Amino acid sequence: MTQEEKIRYEEMAKVSKALAHPSRLFIIHKLAEQEYCVQDLTKMIGVDISTVSKHLAILHNAGIIAKEKRGNCIYYSLLTKCVLNIFSCVINVIEANKEKINRI
């Protein structure tokens, strides 16, 4: 593996790890609809603000979301909606596995 390939796969793993939590998947789907501030997302998810902030930091550090401070709030938005394409692939894998399990 070349150094460039290694870096590329490390970045892919970073994004994959950032997506690997139900709350973060929920956040991504909500941000695909519109931008939200931390307080709004906290109310929707139903956990404390520090937990949501940690999830948002992980998504931001992976380059999945952007943030912008306005007044007393930080608003988050999805950088590229193509990340949602990953979910349709995951759903296809789940469906394929259901069919395999049903055959057993």
OpenMM code with the backbone's topology and positions (N, CA, C; nanometers):
from openmm import Vec3, app, unit

residues = "MET THR GLN GLU GLU LYS ILE ARG TYR GLU GLU MET ALA LYS VAL SER LYS ALA LEU ALA HIS PRO SER ARG LEU PHE ILE ILE HIS LYS LEU ALA GLU GLN GLU TYR CYS VAL GLN ASP LEU THR LYS MET ILE GLY VAL ASP ILE SER THR VAL SER LYS HIS LEU ALA ILE LEU HIS ASN ALA GLY ILE ILE ALA LYS GLU LYS ARG GLY ASN CYS ILE TYR TYR SER LEU LEU THR LYS CYS VAL LEU ASN ILE PHE SER CYS VAL ILE ASN VAL ILE GLU ALA ASN LYS GLU LYS ILE ASN ARG ILE".split()
positions = [
    Vec3(0.0849, -0.1170, 0.0000),
    Vec3(0.0000, 0.0000, 0.0000),
    Vec3(0.0895, 0.1233, 0.0000),
    Vec3(0.0581, 0.2162, -0.0894),
    Vec3(0.1356, 0.3396, -0.0953),
    Vec3(0.0949, 0.4317, 0.0199),
    Vec3(0.1743, 0.5332, 0.0457),
    Vec3(0.1433, 0.6301, 0.1510),
    Vec3(0.0127, 0.7027, 0.1195),
    Vec3(-0.0083, 0.7371, -0.0077),
    Vec3(-0.1329, 0.8040, -0.0470),
    Vec3(-0.2536, 0.7147, -0.0223),
    Vec3(-0.2406, 0.5864, -0.0563),
    Vec3(-0.3503, 0.4920, -0.0328),
    Vec3(-0.3772, 0.4790, 0.1170),
    Vec3(-0.2720, 0.4715, 0.1951),
    Vec3(-0.2872, 0.4595, 0.3399),
    Vec3(-0.3639, 0.5789, 0.3962),
    Vec3(-0.3256, 0.6978, 0.3553),
    Vec3(-0.3934, 0.8195, 0.4018),
    Vec3(-0.5398, 0.8186, 0.3589),
    Vec3(-0.5638, 0.7795, 0.2354),
    Vec3(-0.7018, 0.7755, 0.1839),
    Vec3(-0.7878, 0.6787, 0.2652),
    Vec3(-0.7349, 0.5578, 0.2928),
    Vec3(-0.8113, 0.4597, 0.3692),
    Vec3(-0.8285, 0.5021, 0.5147),
    Vec3(-0.7310, 0.5701, 0.5694),
    Vec3(-0.7453, 0.6221, 0.7057),
    Vec3(-0.8569, 0.7259, 0.7122),
    Vec3(-0.8646, 0.8127, 0.6120),
    Vec3(-0.9713, 0.9127, 0.6075),
    Vec3(-1.1077, 0.8458, 0.5889),
    Vec3(-1.1132, 0.7433, 0.5068),
    Vec3(-1.2380, 0.6696, 0.4875),
    Vec3(-1.2818, 0.6043, 0.6183),
    Vec3(-1.1863, 0.5487, 0.6920),
    Vec3(-1.2172, 0.4872, 0.8216),
    Vec3(-1.2669, 0.5926, 0.9204),
    Vec3(-1.2074, 0.7108, 0.9175),
    Vec3(-1.2480, 0.8200, 1.0065),
    Vec3(-1.3940, 0.8580, 0.9820),
    Vec3(-1.4313, 0.8707, 0.8561),
    Vec3(-1.5699, 0.9030, 0.8214),
    Vec3(-1.6616, 0.7887, 0.8636),
    Vec3(-1.6206, 0.6652, 0.8356),
    Vec3(-1.7022, 0.5485, 0.8714),
    Vec3(-1.7243, 0.5416, 1.0217),
    Vec3(-1.6205, 0.5648, 1.0990),
    Vec3(-1.6323, 0.5630, 1.2450),
    Vec3(-1.7257, 0.6728, 1.2933),
    Vec3(-1.7186, 0.7880, 1.2299),
    Vec3(-1.8056, 0.8994, 1.2692),
    Vec3(-1.9522, 0.8661, 1.2446),
    Vec3(-1.9792, 0.7845, 1.1453),
    Vec3(-2.1169, 0.7470, 1.1134),
    Vec3(-2.1682, 0.6323, 1.2006),
    Vec3(-2.0819, 0.5698, 1.2752),
    Vec3(-2.1150, 0.4466, 1.3457),
    Vec3(-2.1802, 0.4690, 1.4820),
    Vec3(-2.2850, 0.5491, 1.4857),
    Vec3(-2.3612, 0.5676, 1.6094),
    Vec3(-2.5031, 0.6123, 1.5722),
    Vec3(-2.6051, 0.5523, 1.6338),
    Vec3(-2.7434, 0.5876, 1.5991),
    Vec3(-2.7758, 0.7362, 1.6128),
    Vec3(-2.7275, 0.8007, 1.7175),
    Vec3(-2.7562, 0.9439, 1.7346),
    Vec3(-2.6919, 1.0268, 1.6245),
    Vec3(-2.5717, 0.9900, 1.5839),
    Vec3(-2.5055, 1.0646, 1.4767),
    Vec3(-2.5763, 1.0422, 1.3434),
    Vec3(-2.6272, 0.9228, 1.3215),
    Vec3(-2.7049, 0.8974, 1.1993),
    Vec3(-2.8316, 0.9824, 1.1994),
    Vec3(-2.8957, 0.9927, 1.3148),
    Vec3(-3.0146, 1.0759, 1.3284),
    Vec3(-2.9803, 1.2217, 1.2980),
    Vec3(-2.8713, 1.2697, 1.3558),
    Vec3(-2.8283, 1.4084, 1.3336),
    Vec3(-2.8066, 1.4344, 1.1848),
    Vec3(-2.7401, 1.3437, 1.1169),
    Vec3(-2.7139, 1.3609, 0.9738),
    Vec3(-2.8445, 1.3702, 0.8962),
    Vec3(-2.9389, 1.2832, 0.9286),
    Vec3(-3.0673, 1.2884, 0.8585),
    Vec3(-3.1408, 1.4195, 0.8854),
    Vec3(-3.1356, 1.4686, 1.0076),
    Vec3(-3.2007, 1.5962, 1.0386),
    Vec3(-3.1315, 1.7122, 0.9668),
    Vec3(-2.9979, 1.7096, 0.9644),
    Vec3(-2.9248, 1.8177, 0.8982),
    Vec3(-2.9412, 1.8144, 0.7467),
    Vec3(-2.9823, 1.7019, 0.6928),
    Vec3(-3.0114, 1.6943, 0.5495),
    Vec3(-3.1378, 1.7739, 0.5172),
    Vec3(-3.2252, 1.7894, 0.6169),
    Vec3(-3.3491, 1.8652, 0.5989),
    Vec3(-3.3245, 2.0152, 0.6097),
    Vec3(-3.2445, 2.0540, 0.7112),
    Vec3(-3.2157, 2.1960, 0.7361),
    Vec3(-3.1057, 2.2056, 0.8407),
    Vec3(-3.0550, 2.3259, 0.8621),
    Vec3(-2.9547, 2.3444, 0.9663),
    Vec3(-3.0248, 2.3541, 1.1014),
    Vec3(-2.9516, 2.3144, 1.2043),
    Vec3(-3.0049, 2.3186, 1.3407),
    Vec3(-2.8964, 2.3652, 1.4362),
    Vec3(-2.9404, 2.4246, 1.5484),
    Vec3(-2.8460, 2.4579, 1.6541),
    Vec3(-2.8421, 2.3418, 1.7532),
    Vec3(-2.7430, 2.3428, 1.8390),
    Vec3(-2.7218, 2.2344, 1.9353),
    Vec3(-2.8454, 2.2135, 2.0221),
    Vec3(-2.9055, 2.3218, 2.0662),
    Vec3(-3.0211, 2.3112, 2.1550),
    Vec3(-3.1372, 2.2387, 2.0871),
    Vec3(-3.1614, 2.2683, 1.9597),
    Vec3(-3.2695, 2.2015, 1.8866),
    Vec3(-3.2421, 2.0516, 1.8746),
    Vec3(-3.1200, 2.0161, 1.8387),
    Vec3(-3.0838, 1.8750, 1.8244),
    Vec3(-3.0925, 1.8027, 1.9584),
    Vec3(-3.0549, 1.8719, 2.0656),
    Vec3(-3.0626, 1.8124, 2.1989),
    Vec3(-3.2067, 1.7766, 2.2332),
    Vec3(-3.2993, 1.8662, 2.2041),
    Vec3(-3.4413, 1.8401, 2.2305),
    Vec3(-3.4909, 1.7219, 2.1477),
    Vec3(-3.4488, 1.7138, 2.0221),
    Vec3(-3.4944, 1.6061, 1.9340),
    Vec3(-3.4413, 1.4698, 1.9771),
    Vec3(-3.3154, 1.4661, 2.0186),
    Vec3(-3.2523, 1.3390, 2.0533),
    Vec3(-3.2905, 1.2948, 2.1941),
    Vec3(-3.3056, 1.3913, 2.2839),
    Vec3(-3.3468, 1.3588, 2.4197),
    Vec3(-3.2333, 1.3183, 2.5123),
    Vec3(-3.1147, 1.3689, 2.4852),
    Vec3(-3.0011, 1.3456, 2.5752),
    Vec3(-2.9454, 1.4822, 2.6151),
    Vec3(-2.8470, 1.4829, 2.7044),
    Vec3(-2.7939, 1.6113, 2.7502),
    Vec3(-2.7102, 1.6789, 2.6410),
    Vec3(-2.6964, 1.8091, 2.6536),
    Vec3(-2.6310, 1.8910, 2.5523),
    Vec3(-2.4839, 1.8539, 2.5342),
    Vec3(-2.4177, 1.8101, 2.6417),
    Vec3(-2.2764, 1.7739, 2.6280),
    Vec3(-2.2597, 1.6504, 2.5397),
    Vec3(-2.3529, 1.5574, 2.5473),
    Vec3(-2.3474, 1.4372, 2.4632),
    Vec3(-2.3689, 1.4743, 2.3165),
    Vec3(-2.4664, 1.5596, 2.2904),
    Vec3(-2.4920, 1.6031, 2.1525),
    Vec3(-2.3719, 1.6807, 2.0997),
    Vec3(-2.3132, 1.7643, 2.1823),
    Vec3(-2.1950, 1.8403, 2.1408),
    Vec3(-2.0801, 1.7480, 2.1031),
    Vec3(-2.0623, 1.6396, 2.1777),
    Vec3(-1.9573, 1.5427, 2.1441),
    Vec3(-1.9850, 1.4754, 2.0103),
    Vec3(-2.1110, 1.4384, 1.9878),
    Vec3(-2.1476, 1.3788, 1.8590),
    Vec3(-2.1214, 1.4757, 1.7444),
    Vec3(-2.1591, 1.6010, 1.7651),
    Vec3(-2.1379, 1.7025, 1.6613),
    Vec3(-1.9890, 1.7248, 1.6357),
    Vec3(-1.9084, 1.7227, 1.7397),
    Vec3(-1.7632, 1.7398, 1.7230),
    Vec3(-1.7047, 1.6248, 1.6411),
    Vec3(-1.7496, 1.5043, 1.6655),
    Vec3(-1.7016, 1.3885, 1.5897),
    Vec3(-1.7381, 1.4034, 1.4422),
    Vec3(-1.8627, 1.4410, 1.4152),
    Vec3(-1.9068, 1.4597, 1.2761),
    Vec3(-1.8316, 1.5746, 1.2091),
    Vec3(-1.8072, 1.6804, 1.2840),
    Vec3(-1.7356, 1.7958, 1.2293),
    Vec3(-1.5900, 1.7601, 1.2006),
    Vec3(-1.5259, 1.6916, 1.2930),
    Vec3(-1.3854, 1.6527, 1.2748),
    Vec3(-1.3665, 1.5558, 1.1587),
    Vec3(-1.4711, 1.4805, 1.1273),
    Vec3(-1.4652, 1.3876, 1.0136),
    Vec3(-1.4966, 1.4575, 0.8815),
    Vec3(-1.5337, 1.5854, 0.8883),
    Vec3(-1.5625, 1.6609, 0.7669),
    Vec3(-1.7006, 1.6368, 0.7092),
    Vec3(-1.7914, 1.5874, 0.7931),
    Vec3(-1.9265, 1.5559, 0.7459),
    Vec3(-2.0198, 1.6749, 0.7599),
    Vec3(-2.0002, 1.7543, 0.8647),
    Vec3(-2.0859, 1.8701, 0.8884),
    Vec3(-2.0022, 1.9971, 0.9044),
    Vec3(-2.0699, 2.1094, 0.8851),
    Vec3(-2.0079, 2.2410, 0.9041),
    Vec3(-2.0770, 2.3089, 1.0222),
    Vec3(-2.0085, 2.4050, 1.0819),
    Vec3(-2.0693, 2.4800, 1.1916),
    Vec3(-2.0449, 2.6281, 1.1713),
    Vec3(-2.1414, 2.7065, 1.2191),
    Vec3(-2.1324, 2.8519, 1.2078),
    Vec3(-2.1924, 2.9142, 1.3320),
    Vec3(-2.1158, 2.9980, 1.3985),
    Vec3(-2.1648, 3.0656, 1.5191),
    Vec3(-2.2434, 3.1894, 1.4789),
    Vec3(-2.3648, 3.1982, 1.5328),
    Vec3(-2.4513, 3.3147, 1.5117),
    Vec3(-2.5105, 3.3538, 1.6462),
    Vec3(-2.4686, 3.4675, 1.6966),
    Vec3(-2.5150, 3.5104, 1.8284),
    Vec3(-2.4653, 3.4136, 1.9342),
    Vec3(-2.5592, 3.3635, 2.0135),
    Vec3(-2.5239, 3.2697, 2.1207),
    Vec3(-2.5318, 3.1231, 2.0767),
    Vec3(-2.5711, 3.0993, 1.9539),
    Vec3(-2.5899, 2.9615, 1.9076),
    Vec3(-2.4893, 2.9254, 1.7989),
    Vec3(-2.4577, 2.7973, 1.7947),
    Vec3(-2.3777, 2.7430, 1.6852),
    Vec3(-2.4724, 2.6587, 1.6017),
    Vec3(-2.4787, 2.6904, 1.4736),
    Vec3(-2.5655, 2.6178, 1.3813),
    Vec3(-2.4828, 2.5188, 1.3006),
    Vec3(-2.5403, 2.4016, 1.2807),
    Vec3(-2.4733, 2.2944, 1.2083),
    Vec3(-2.5498, 2.2641, 1.0805),
    Vec3(-2.4731, 2.2287, 0.9772),
    Vec3(-2.5334, 2.1914, 0.8492),
    Vec3(-2.4526, 2.0765, 0.7883),
    Vec3(-2.5182, 2.0039, 0.7000),
    Vec3(-2.4533, 1.8932, 0.6310),
    Vec3(-2.3684, 1.9504, 0.5184),
    Vec3(-2.2416, 1.9096, 0.5101),
    Vec3(-2.1536, 1.9616, 0.4052),
    Vec3(-2.1895, 1.9068, 0.2675),
    Vec3(-2.2098, 1.7759, 0.2597),
    Vec3(-2.2482, 1.7156, 0.1321),
    Vec3(-2.3573, 1.6128, 0.1563),
    Vec3(-2.4653, 1.6253, 0.0823),
    Vec3(-2.5772, 1.5329, 0.1000),
    Vec3(-2.5458, 1.3935, 0.0466),
    Vec3(-2.4368, 1.3800, -0.0263),
    Vec3(-2.4027, 1.2479, -0.0802),
    Vec3(-2.3768, 1.1469, 0.0302),
    Vec3(-2.3489, 1.1942, 0.1513),
    Vec3(-2.3285, 1.1013, 0.2629),
    Vec3(-2.4551, 1.0183, 0.2859),
    Vec3(-2.5695, 1.0705, 0.2472),
    Vec3(-2.6945, 0.9965, 0.2619),
    Vec3(-2.6987, 0.8740, 0.1712),
    Vec3(-2.6202, 0.8740, 0.0631),
    Vec3(-2.6151, 0.7582, -0.0273),
    Vec3(-2.5613, 0.6350, 0.0438),
    Vec3(-2.4781, 0.6565, 0.1420),
    Vec3(-2.4231, 0.5452, 0.2193),
    Vec3(-2.5372, 0.4680, 0.2848),
    Vec3(-2.6378, 0.5390, 0.3319),
    Vec3(-2.7466, 0.4747, 0.4040),
    Vec3(-2.8288, 0.3835, 0.3140),
    Vec3(-2.8497, 0.4232, 0.1902),
    Vec3(-2.9251, 0.3353, 0.1009),
    Vec3(-2.8487, 0.2064, 0.0758),
    Vec3(-2.7178, 0.2142, 0.0675),
    Vec3(-2.6352, 0.0943, 0.0537),
    Vec3(-2.6462, 0.0073, 0.1786),
    Vec3(-2.6397, 0.0681, 0.2955),
    Vec3(-2.6498, -0.0070, 0.4210),
    Vec3(-2.7861, -0.0769, 0.4293),
    Vec3(-2.8909, -0.0073, 0.3911),
    Vec3(-3.0246, -0.0669, 0.3927),
    Vec3(-3.0305, -0.1859, 0.2973),
    Vec3(-2.9668, -0.1754, 0.1824),
    Vec3(-2.9620, -0.2883, 0.0889),
    Vec3(-2.8903, -0.4080, 0.1507),
    Vec3(-2.7828, -0.3839, 0.2219),
    Vec3(-2.7097, -0.4922, 0.2891),
    Vec3(-2.7993, -0.5578, 0.3944),
    Vec3(-2.8697, -0.4770, 0.4722),
    Vec3(-2.9598, -0.5297, 0.5755),
    Vec3(-3.0677, -0.6162, 0.5115),
    Vec3(-3.1278, -0.5672, 0.4042),
    Vec3(-3.2324, -0.6424, 0.3351),
    Vec3(-3.1781, -0.7734, 0.2786),
    Vec3(-3.0589, -0.7702, 0.2211),
    Vec3(-2.9980, -0.8913, 0.1665),
    Vec3(-2.9726, -0.9933, 0.2770),
    Vec3(-2.9309, -0.9466, 0.3920),
    Vec3(-2.9071, -1.0373, 0.5039),
    Vec3(-3.0366, -1.0945, 0.5592),
    Vec3(-3.1446, -1.0170, 0.5572),
    Vec3(-3.2741, -1.0687, 0.6009),
    Vec3(-3.3164, -1.1855, 0.5126),
    Vec3(-3.2976, -1.1687, 0.3824),
    Vec3(-3.3333, -1.2765, 0.2894),
    Vec3(-3.2489, -1.4004, 0.3158),
    Vec3(-3.1206, -1.3828, 0.3419),
    Vec3(-3.0310, -1.4953, 0.3688),
    Vec3(-3.0740, -1.5660, 0.4977),
    Vec3(-3.1060, -1.4899, 0.6003),
    Vec3(-3.1473, -1.5474, 0.7291),
    Vec3(-3.2787, -1.6229, 0.7136),
    Vec3(-3.3688, -1.5689, 0.6340),
    Vec3(-3.4987, -1.6345, 0.6139),
    Vec3(-3.4855, -1.7673, 0.5407),
    Vec3(-3.3797, -1.7852, 0.4619),
    Vec3(-3.3581, -1.9100, 0.3897),
    Vec3(-3.3037, -2.0207, 0.4785),
    Vec3(-3.2469, -1.9829, 0.5909),
    Vec3(-3.1853, -2.0821, 0.6806),
    Vec3(-3.2896, -2.1561, 0.7599),
] * unit.nanometer
topology = app.Topology()
chain = topology.addChain("A")
for resn in residues:
    res = topology.addResidue(resn, chain)
    for name in ("N", "CA", "C"):
        topology.addAtom(name, app.Element.getBySymbol(name[0]), res)
